[in-house]
Amino acid sequence: MARLGVNIDHVATLRQARGGSEPDPVAAAAMAELAGADGITIHLREDRRHIQDRDLRILRQTIQTRLNLEMAATDEMVAIALSVMPEAVTLVPEKRAELTTEGGLDVRIHQEALKVAIEKLQQGGIIVSLFIDPDPDQIKAANKVGADFIEIHTGAFSDAADWIVEKQELIKIENAVKLAKKLDLGVNAGHGLNYVNVKKVAAIGGIEEFNIGHSIMSRAILVGLDRAVRDMSELVRYA
């Protein structure tokens, strides 16, 4: 049965739009946990456009489930992770101009740098996942650099223009899960998943955790955060 990690970045984005203190991502994390979230995911970006260092420190003290920190594989971020000690770190690509993470890491090109970052994090007792496209070569490279998990970037599937492309992308995800399991890599998934399409991915089996933010927060505006988390949790667990 898959776990649900709730990404609360968009709560911080709304707060930063006015430069005030509301809404509070720490409060949102607590509410998500009470509603059944198995973990909380945040992305501390280099430009600090939403989650701030203070948020990370307080969340580390208050989260009762598990904290997954998305971050770039930079010396600054590795040092922050080792000082805060989340249960897991997900290394993601990061571009200053993008609205959100647009694609998976190119592990093949950045093998050496990723290997160094992964070793440092693992020596500190942190589980490391790599956010990658469902590409066999990237999965093999993730295994080569010593990652514990991969998180499959489901954006191409989620953005599919028609059912034919969607089916093709779903097959890629299914094959990626099979290959990762063969290589003894844990598998998570996320990006663009919503209350309609997540069932198709969850039905594949073998994915341990879904990290979802935008869809949950969008639904929360209409029905409340408690209901939004409970509905998504049920979908990923029982698909």
Helices and strands as residue ranges (DSSP letters): E 3-7, H 9-18, H 25-34, E 39-43, H 53-62, E 67-71, H 75-84, E 88-91, H 111-123, E 127-132, H 136-144, E 149-153, H 155-158, H 163-182, E 186-190, H 198-202, E 209-212, H 214-223, H 225-238
